[in-house]
Amino acid sequence: MGSEASVKHAHSRVEIDTATAPQAALDAARRAAAIDIRFPAFKDGRGYSLAALIRESGFAGELRATGDILPDQKDYLTRSGFDVIAPDEGSPRWARASFTHAYQPGLAKGANDRLPAYRARALAARKAQVQALNQQYGDAPPETIIAVALEVFAGRIAMLSSFGIEAALGLALLAQVDRAVPVLFLDTQRHFPQTLSYRDQLVAHLRLEDVRPLTPDPAEARAQDHDGRLYERDSEACCDLRKVRPLNAALDGFDAVITGRKRAHGSGREALRPFEFDGERVKINPVAGLDPARIASLYRDMKLPAHPLGAQGYTSVGCWPCTAPSAGTHPRDGRWPGSDRSECGIFDPVRTARAEAASRRTVRLIG
Ligand code: SF4
């Protein structure tokens, strides 16, 4: 019943005017997929504040400015979070048909190259928050980092787990604080059967309440991996299909994600801090500072079950086509053996830069 109602709302467009109370505007943002803010007069600045407030609440749908709008307001409208500007038909000041032509780009140079002000403010605040958390908890033990993260990002945080060789520790620490926190599992459909049975064993052992398997989009998988051997032809495209895109979609609803990354695993992780901001959301790395010996002793102390492949020489476990027992001394030696890859792309800084660029909105003029 509830989901039917929310689907209906999710496809709705709501119109509010500049006199709408802030709380009513936020209620509209929760209900609607698109919002029109009507400017009764071009000099009415309340529409900018409402737009910024709606964007800062996390609203990601279309925000359209309608009514009596002047061309040189475009820069302000953009930075307030509008992505469509639709002046009224026959507006006495600005006929829709003339809007695009009459707009003087030189007056608001670079409007589309800058982050909207609401977004820039949110990014700056998030960066400062991460810096403060690292200053206060940079050397704290993993259980403290998890407890702090769950408090600071309550309701907006998930843990990402591969249910791999060292995954049980982070999951157990999470379960000690809150078993209901969502745990995201990238079900690439290429996992070892041992990983899947270990996942089920850990879920039961730790009584995790909300483990969410993330699978690739079936249509995309059919189109891009028709024979199921994309990992042979282009392993980066395969990881993009089976890991990066499903994770991006799942993370949309979260401000923070807890990872199991460690400095001891190298591959660019040597300087990992417990709290990180990637330009989009906060990553929390509670076990960043633990080395394999410390992890092994915590497994013993906490009586955690071991991944079955650990006894067969695997020190890091991913998908079966791309994982081998470790041949060297490095924990991730067995990942993508024979290639120079060591990361699947979900923590790729290039991806982060792409995500940040994607947040730069291009305003559409309707006229
Ligand atoms: S690790 Fe291998 S099989 Fe798994 S998604 Fe990446 S390329 Fe595909």
Boltz pocket constraint, residues with backbone or C-beta under 6 A from the ligand:
constraints:
  - pocket:
      binder: B
      contacts: [[A, 188], [A, 190], [A, 231], [A, 234], [A, 235], [A, 236], [A, 238], [A, 239], [A, 240], [A, 242], [A, 243], [A, 318], [A, 319], [A, 320], [A, 321], [A, 322], [A, 344]]
      max_distance: 6.0
